[in-house]
Structures are given as structure tokens and as C-alpha cells.
Amino acid sequence: MYRNDDISSNKILKQYDLASRRNYMRMSRAEERMFGESTEKDLDPEIYFDWRDRVIKAMRLWKSKKLSDAEFLKVVKELD
């Protein structure tokens, strides 16, 4: 399998893209409800940015083939 940036043809990158969008929206909702009642699915911005930094590092390792697909997905799905 080639590890390119074409999300539409790569199942691993599709899962990364979905998780990234989902977690960003969870964080955005939490910021909007800052003074209101939050839900279980809302995500604290600090947690989101820590996760995002770990995913970026894992992506670099995965693209250089130092991390397997399963290991990369484990990092991607940490917040699910």
C-alpha cells in the first residue's frame, strides 16, 4: 500500500480525516457552551490540542513506515 496524501483512496487516511473532523467539532461545541451545560461528547480544547499533537507526530512516523497502520489508528482513535 502506498502512503500518499490522497484521502479518497486510502482507508487509513479516511479514518484519520473522520476522527480529526469529529474531534474538532466536539471541541468547537465545548467552546460554544463554555458558560452553559456541556455534554459527554464535548471535548476540552486542551485535550483536543494534546491529541492533535500526538496524531501529527504519529502521522509523520506512519508516513516514514516507522509505525504500523494499527499503531497509527490506535493513536487516531484515542478519543473515541
LINFEN-V472904 format. One record per backbone hydrogen bond with DSSP energy under -0.5 kcal/mol. CO is the residue of the C=O (numbers start at 1). NH is the residue of the N-H. Records with the same first field share a line. If there is no record, write none. Layout:
BEGIN
CO->NH + NH
END
This chain:
BEGIN
2->4
5->7
6->9
7->10
9->11
10->14
11->15
12->16
13->17
14->18
15->19
16->20
17->21
18->22
19->23
20->24
21->25
22->26
23->27
24->28
25->29
26->30 + 43
27->31
28->32
29->33
31->34
33->36
39->42
44->48
45->49
46->50
47->51
48->52
49->53
50->54
51->55
52->56
53->57
54->58
55->59
56->60
57->61
58->62
59->63
60->64
61->66 + 67
62->65
68->72
69->73
70->74
71->75
72->76
73->77
75->78
77->80
END
